[in-house]
Amino acid sequence: MIEIATSPTTTLVVTGDLDLAARDQFPEIASRVVGLRRQLVVIDMCRVTFMDSTGAAFLISLADSGRKRGGATVLRGADERDLFVLEVCGALDMFRVVRDHGCEGTPAAAAFTRPEVPDPAPRGPGRSLSRRERPSV
């Protein structure tokens, strides 16, 4: 469920899963938020239980609309998993992230360990892939 509060700033309070199953409500909510023409949109994610790439795409579209108007989109209460999904999508820098927001009445987020991705070996001119690095055909 997504609720919109329009006090001095527009705040979206997201509860439950932000995923493929919730996508039917995304166009209406995006339209309402864009129609408000606010410079600052705050997305409260304290009660988000799961987010997939569909939910991330929704958040990215809100941030993109705000940027086009010269505004900003703030993520408040997002846990590390949600931030990781946005980072993998290459979109985390589209948001201002409030990392120290204390979510009231919500259980502590389950431990999430960010996967370590090794840096690829430097490749310069004339360096070919070793046998171990070559893709199998």
Secondary structure by P-SEA (a helix, b strand, c coil): cbbbbbccbbbbbbccccccccccaaaaaaaaaaaacccbbbbbccccccccaaaaaaaaaaaaaaaaacbbbbbccccaaaaaaaaaacccccccccccccccccccccccccccccccccccccccccccccccc
